[in-house]
Amino acid sequence: MTNPESASFAPGARILVRDEEWLVRTAKPTPYDGTMIKAVGVSEFVQDVEATFFTGLEDVHAMRPEDTVLVQDTSSRFRRGRLFLEAVLRRTPLPRSERGLALADRFLLDPLPYQQRPVELALSGLRPRILLADVVGLGKTLEIGLILAELIRRGRGDRILVVSPQQVLEQFQRELWTRFAIPLVRLDSTGIQRIQQEIPAGRNPFTYFKRAIISVDTLKDAGQFGHHLDAITWDAVVVDESHNLINKGTQRNELARRLAAKTDALLLASATPHNGDKESFAELISLLDPAAIANKKDYKAKDIEHLYLRRTKISPEVRDAIGDRWADRGPSVPLHCPATPAEEKIFAELTDVWLAGHWSDEPLRGLDRLFPYTLLKSLLSSHRALATTVEARRKKATGTEAVALDRLAELTSAMTDRDSSKLNRLVGELEKIGVKPGSTTRVVVFSERVPTLKWLAEIVPGKLGLKAGAVRVMHGGLTDAEEQKVLQEFELESSEVRLLFTGDVASEGVNLHQQCHHLIHYDIPWSLIRIEQRNGRIDRYGQRHQPQFRALILTSEVLDAKDDRTVAEKLLDREEIAHRSLGSVEAMTGLYDAKVEEDRLVKDLLEGKTVEESYDGGFELDVLANLVAGVGEVPAATEVPRARVPKLFDSTSEFVDVALRELYDDKPEDAIDLRREDELITFLAPDDLMHRLSDLPKSYLKAHEEGERLRLKVTFDRKLGQRKLDEARKATTTTWPDIAFLSDVHPMVDWLVDKVLIRLGRQQAPVLTADVDGPVFLVQGVYGNRLGQPTVVEWMAVSGLPGTPVIKPMDEALDAAGVGPKMVNRAVAIPLDEVQALVPQAVAAARQHLADKRDEWAAANAEPLRRYRERLTRFEKQSRLDELPAPLQQKRRSQVRATVDEQNDLLNRLEAAGDPLLRVLAVLVNAPETVA
């Protein structure tokens, strides 16, 4: 058996297992079975077969670089050799020491520095573990996509799990595919059924699907998924709307801790990252770095700045970048709706009986004190909502309360739709906006109450002359599939939908801005946070029209009545002021949880305070708002660092074109029916490529079927890709474009890289003639850590043999030798014996070069580890065990010690380990003399 401690298996290397040759994709040490190697078959009987091997269980042979066999490259313009070198460069992960972005401008999105900044932060730490807390609308999904793509390029994004609210599953999946070409299998209710149909009973679904997106409510069921999650490790886990994980002891919090322990990269995203409580926020931060905060009651911004990023629309880098890609929002317009006589009777009853406390003979305590405000908010929504609230309470009411409820029910039932002031004003405003038969104008109407939503959907279309199909309703009672269907229909330009009546289920994470810039608050939540979240559905990056906001304000002439002017209108005004002056409402509220904010406001109202007193003087401004505000802001002119990545082709487009011609002997038109039309490429996908696309939605794949095959349509042209993305929203059935943008991480590019790598025979290296004085050996050297990640990748050109070897950077040697598409291959036979004999010397010279620089590289790699060890020391000292009661000190001491031991173990595994892996990639020789 191969010794797992001494063997090195770098991605792109070739190995022999079971007398067959395999290409290494990833290699990671395991606690018990040696190194786990994921590979794809190269030799004839296993070609394109994916397999996993463990060095502790299999006889795995790593090929010695000294045994490399040189073969003359006879292809036109040496394309086989150039393709092979390019494929090795692309397959080799960037080392941990490379902090710059390699793929920043390779995707279907505007390359904005502020959206690239989170990638820089993620790559700067020991592990990519950060909290993305940009305010609503800045593009956190795009930031996540950029991070995941960079991790894939680094060989650290093979297994990805995205956890999100159910209503954004398809939206998130679609964004990652159409913008970045990262496929995720969607495990919604339909996807779960697919699991049951396609994999054996009891099998771990997350072994079957290596990149998946699933809702937090589905995954939090520990009984169904807990044991599966404990048995799997991830390269990257993304949790969207991560503020839902905060509450300790909940299923969601337990899920978060499970996932945090089983992944290298952890990306948390939330525009409202905490509830204002420093200890709760510290718990969330501990998921990212258990040793970041020693005292959860006392910590500073510098303790978390390596984990946290928050910007607003007025942050300098954001403000200077968005330009016309995000139209400035219009004012929030309050629309006063004077109460009708029937509504005034109800206002009088609520004021004189319920808010005055005359509805119960018993002292009011706990939730009973809040119930009158529940009735009030129901009335401010609609008489239908009030009737539902009253009826639900009547079922358990007795005595004086039952009598009061009967009176309220009588007044409510006497009210007709014609008596609704808000309804009449809503219809008038929709007509004013232009919602009518034949119009393309769309409006989203928010309400907190489901009865209100259903009632509006029934009554409004007829008043506007609209067909029933022009209206959709969305609320928390819908299934995930129903929610996604509603959102897709509202987003499609060709859809007949014109009005979306929705609850606050659509206020988090959902994009409604593609075809809509009008939003009406039918009722207003008593929370600035929720108002901001609602407005952010149409006021977000990519909105080309000025967002228009209106709010229906029900007013009453009843003395001391608490109508919408008492709270709602004031909150509407405050949200607008906060947005324009502060960029977000958090500094004004001091809170980050909508329910906590509303509960505090109602409590203050019960104590006789006004809204102004509650927000301006009724609480101490949360120190956490100052602690985390603006963390991660940088001057607008600061550049995001770029990675230095050697390349042999000017573009991925050129690499793909040349690779297809090499694979199909210059006739891809015949072999795969390849067709080119300007910037569009279409072809019939081979079976092994179809397999790599199987995670995409069945409907998407079916739309590309041509007989038994898939006809793929791809482009490198951003303008065409964006146009097709825009056109998809005008389609009749789907918002997925039929043409895919071909990014560097697209499965097709990945497939071509593998295909090119196996064109050469077992442990062969091509020989190219070029403008060189003597043989130049191109050698790759890789040092790795105990996690199987490269810490150093050195691309060397060894010349001067057999005399004194000279080592230069490989890219410099390639440029100097004129290696490129203008090369001419005269196919003159090259005597290889003398060059072959120099291979061991070239390997020895490269090995010595690596040994000479090892201490320098080790010191550079060790520096961030040293700094983190200092943090661990501070963490242990600052944990303040002496402040705890004696019975708790031992327990806390054990927890601190366990954290320190766990983090030290991680540091040990991140240290460089073992000897380098060397590979002879190619040899450049001068052209032999020819005889006329």
NUDOFI-798088 format. One record per residue (C-alpha): residue in one letter; y, x, z. Coordinates in steps of 0.2 Angstrom, whole numbers, plus 5000, padded with zeros to 4 digits. Layout:
residues N
AYXZ...
***
This chain:
residues 932
M500050005000T501850064997N502750105012P504149975014E505250105024S505250235011A505250124995S506850074986F506849934974A508549914966P508949754955G508649804937A507249924942R505549914935I503949904946L502049894943V501149754952R499349694948D499349814933E500849714925E502649774924W504049674932L505949684932V506649674950R507949534952T508249554971A507449654985K507649625004P506749685019T505749565030P505249575048Y503349575045D502849595027G503849745021T505149715007M505249544998I505449574979K505949434967A505549484950V505249424932G503849474921V504049604908S502349644900E501449534888F500449424900V501749394913Q503349394901D504749284909V503649234923E504649224940A503649294955T503949354973F503049504980F502949584997T502649764999G501649745014L500449635005E500449704988D500149864980V501949894972H502350044963A504150104960M504250204945R504850394947P506350434937E505650604932D504250504922T505550424911V505050424893L506350454880V506350354864Q507450364849D508550214847T508450164828S509350004829S510949974819R512450054828F511350094842R511549914848R509849914857G510350064868R512149994871L511449824875F510249904887L511550004896E512649844897A511249744904V510949874918L512749874922R512749684923R511149674933T511649804946P512549724961L514249794965P514149904981R514749834998S516149964997E516849874981R518149754988G519049714972L518649554961A517549584946L517649414939A519349344944D519949294926R518249244918F518149054922L518848894916L520348884927D522148964929P521949134936L523149104951P523249244964Y523349124979Q521649044974Q520949224972R521649274989P520149194999V518949304988E519849454994L519749405012A517849355010L517449525003S518449625015G517349585030L515649645036R514949475029P515749345018R516149225032I517849135032L518648965035L519648905021A520948795029D522248765015V523148605015V522648455005G522748484986L522848674984G521048684977K519848734990T518348694978L519048814966E519248954979I517448924984G516848934966L517749104964I516949174980L515149114975A515349184958E515849354965L514349344977I513249314962R513949464953R513549564969G511749504970R512149404986G512249234978D510449194973R510149054986I511548944988L511748784999V513248674998V513448535012S514748405009P515248225012Q514148115001Q515648044991V516048214984L514348274979E514448244961Q516248304960F515848464969Q514348494958R515248454942E516748574947L515548714950W514648694933T516048654922R517248784929F516148924934A514448884926I513548884943P512148754943L511748654958V510348524960R511148374968L510048304982D510848134984S509747984986T509148004968G508848184971I507848154987Q506748034976R506548174964I505948294977Q504548164982Q504048144964E504048324958I503448434973P501848434983A502048335000G502548435014R503248575004N504948645009P506148574996F507348714999T506048834993Y505948734977F507748724974K508648884976R510448814973A510748644980I512048524986I511648394999S512748275010V512948325028D512348145033T510748175024L510448355030K510848325049D509248225052A508348365061G506748265061Q506648265042F507448435038G507548545053H505948635052H506248665033L507948735037D507248855050A505948915038I507248975025T508649095023W510149085012D511349205003A512749085005V513048915014V514648815010V515148675022D516548565015E517648455027S516948565041H518048495054N516648365056L515548495064I516648535079N515948415092K514648505102G513048415105T513148315089Q511948315075R513248395064N513648535076E511748565078L511548575059A513048695058R512248815070R510648805062L511348855045A512548985052A511049075059K510149075042T511349135030D512349295025A513849215018L514649065027L516148965019L516848825029A518248725021S519448595029A521248545027T521148485045P520148625053H520148575071N520648435083G522048535092D520848595106K520748785107E519048785114S518348675100F519148775087A518448935095E516748855094L516948835075I517549015073S516049075083L514949005068L515749135057D515849285070P515149255087A516149405094A517849355087I518449265102A517949325120N518949195130K518949025121K520448975131D521549125127Y521549205110K522849255097A522949245078K522549425076D520849385083I520349275069E521449335054H519849415047L519049245046Y520449115043L521549075028R522848935028R524248905016T525348755011K526248704995I527848785001S526948955005P527849084994E526249134984V525848954981R527548894977D527849034964A526149004956I525948814953G527448794941D527148634931R525348624935W525748514950A527148394949D528348374964R527948214973G529148064973P529747984989S528747875000V529547704997P529347565011L529247395004H529747265017C528747105017P529646975028A528246875037T527946695032P528046555045A526146565047E526146755050E527646725062K526546615073I525246745074F526546875078A527146765092E525446735099L525046925099T526646965107D526746835120V524846825125W523946985120L525147125120A525947045136G524147055144H524046865147W522346855139S521246905153D521046855172E520247025175P521247195177L521247275160R520347445159G519647565146L519447495129D520047325134R521747395136L521647445118F521047285111P522647195108Y523147345097T521547315087L522147135084L523847195079K523247315067S522047195059L523547075057L524547215049S523147235037S522747055032H522346885040R520546905033A520447065043L521146975058A519846835056T518446955056T519047055071V519246885081E517546815076A516646975081R517546975099R517246785101K515346815101K515446905118A517046835126T517146715141G518446625152T520246655148E519946785134A518846655125V520246525126A521446655119L520346705105D520046515100R521946495099L522146655088A520646595077E521446425075L523146505069T522246625058S521146495049A522746395046M523446535036T523046535017D523146675004R524846604999D525546635016S525146825014S526846915012K526047075008L524847004995N526346924986R527347094986L525747194981V525547084965G527447094961E527347284963L525847304952E526647204939K528247314941I527147474939G526447404923V524647344928K524247214916P522947174902G523047304889S523947434900T523147604904T524147614921R523047644936V523347624954V522447664970V522747544985F522147605002S521747495017E520847535033R519947365034V518447325023P518747135024T520547165017L519847275003K518547144998W519847004998L521047104988A519747134975E519346954974I521046884973V522147014964P521347024947G521646844943K523446854948L523746994936G522646924922L521447064923K519547044921A518447074936G517847234928A519547314929V519447324948R518247424959V518047434978M517547584988H517147585007G515947675019G514647535017L514247594999T512747714995D513047884989A512547834971E513747684972E515147784978Q514947914965K514847784951V516447704957L517347874957Q516747924940E517347754933F519047774940E519147954933L518547914915E520047874904S519047764893S518447654908E519147484910V519547514928R521347494933L521347464951L520347554965F520447464982T519747594994G519547635012D519847805020V518147855015A519147914999S520448005009E519448165011G519048284997V519048154983N520048184967L520948034961H522348114951Q521548144934Q522147964927C523147904942H524847944950H525247784959L524647754977I525047604987H524647595006Y524247415009D524147455027I524647615035P523447715047W524347755063S524047945060L525148065050I523548165046R522748015038I524247975028E524348155022Q522548145017R522747985007N524248044998G523348204994R522148114983I523448104969D524648234975R523648394971Y523448544960G523248484942Q524348324944R525548324929H526448164933Q527548134948P526548054962Q527247894967F526947824984R527347644991A526947565007L526947375011I527947355028L527647185036T529147135046S529346995059E530846905067V529846875083L530746945098D529847105104A528547095090K527747255085D527747245066D527547385053R529347445057T528747485075V527447625070A526947625051E528647645043K529147785055L527547875052L527747855033D529547935035R528848075046E527448125035E528648145020I529848255031A528448355037H527748385019R529448435012S530048545026L528448615033G527148595020S525948495031V526048375046E525148485059A526648565066M527448395069T525848315077G525148455087L523448375082Y522148395069D521048245071A521648075065K520747975078V521348085092E523148075085E522947885084D522147865101R523547965109L524947865100V524147695106K524047765124D525847805123L526347635116L525347555131E526447665143G527947595135K528447745124T529147735107V528447825092E529847955093E529547985111S527648005107Y527948135094D529448225099G529348225118G527748145123F526648295122E526748485123L526848555105D525048625102V525048815103L523648805091A524848745078N525848905080L524249015081V523548975065A525048915054G525249025039V523749135043G523349225026E525049205018V525649355008P527149394998A527049314981A527149484972T525649554981E524249584968V522349544972P521349704970R520149714955A518449804954R518149944943V516649894933P516050004919K515649914902L515049954885F515749794877D517549734876S517049554881T515549444886S515749354870E515349514860F513849554872V513149384869D513349394850V512549564848A511149524861L510649364851R510649464835E509549604843L508349474851Y508049384835D508049524822D509749474815K509149294811P509649194827E510149054814D508349034809A507449074826I508548954837D509548864824L511148954829R512748884822R514448944824E516048844821D517648934826E517448964845L515948844847I514148904847T512648784847F510848824847L509148764852A508748834870P507048924871D505848854885D506248994897L508148964896M507848774898H506948814914R508548894921L509548744917S508348624926D509448604941L510748514931P510848314931K509448234921S510848134912Y511748284907L510248374900K509648214892A511348204882H510848374875E509148334870E508648364852G506748324850E505848424863R507248554865L508948554872R510348594860L511648694870K513448694865V514448834873T516148924871F517049074877D518748994872R519648924888K520748814877L519248724869G518348724886Q519848634894R520048514880K518248464881L518448444900D519948334897E519048234883A517548204895R518648104905K519047994890A517147964887T516247804891T514847864901T515148034909T516448154915W515348304911P515948384895D514648414881I515248594878A515048724892F516148864896L515149024895S515649124911D514849284916V513749194928H513149064916P511249054915M511249094897V512149264900D510949294914W509449254903L510149364889V510249514902D508449494907K507949484888V508849644884L508149734899I506349704893R506649764875L506149934880G504449984884R503750034902Q504950164910Q505850204893A507650264890P508450264873V509150414865L510750394855T511650514844A513550534848D514950654849V514250774862D514050964863G512350954871P511150824879V512050704891F510950614903L511550444909V510950414927Q511150284940G511050314958V510950184972Y511050204991G510550045000N510549975018R509149895027L509649725020G509249785003Q511049784998P511849934989T513050034999V513450154985V513150134966E513550294956W513550304937M513350484932A513350584916V512350744918S512750884905G512651074904L510751084905P509651184905G511051304912T512351244925P512351054927V513950964926I514150784934K515550674927P515850484929M514750394916D516150284909E517150444905A515750524896L515450364886D517250354881A517250544876A515750524866G516350374856V514950264862G515450084855P515249964840K515950084828M514550204830V513450244814N511550264816R510950364802A509150344809V508850534806A507350584816I507750674832P506650804840L506450744858D505250874865E506650984872V507650844878Q506150764886A505850924895L507550924903V507250744911P506650814928Q508150944929A509350804925V508650694939A508650844951A510450874947A510950694950R509950684966Q510850844972H512550764967L512150614978A511550724992D513150824992K514250664993R513150575005D514050615021E515750565013W515050395007A514150375024A515750395033A516650275022N515250145024A515150175043E517050155046P517049955046L515449965056R516350075069R517849955070Y516649805073R515749895086E517449925095R517649735093L516049705102T516549815116R518149725118F517149555117E516049605131K517449675142Q518549525139S517249385142R517949375160L516349335168D517149355186E518249195182L516649085181P515849005196A514449115203P513049005197L513649015179Q514049195178Q512249255175K512049125161R513649175153R513149365155S511549325146Q512449235132V513649375130R512249505130A511249415117T512749405106V513149585107D511349635104E511249515089Q512849585081N512249765085D510649725076L511649665061L512649825061N511149935061R510449845046L512049865037E512050055039A511450155024A509650195025G508350295015D508350405000P509350344984L508550264970L508850354953R508550294936V508750384919L509650254908A509950344892V510250514884L511650554872V511250694860N512250774845A511650724828P510350844820E510850944805T510250854789V509650954773A510250894756
***
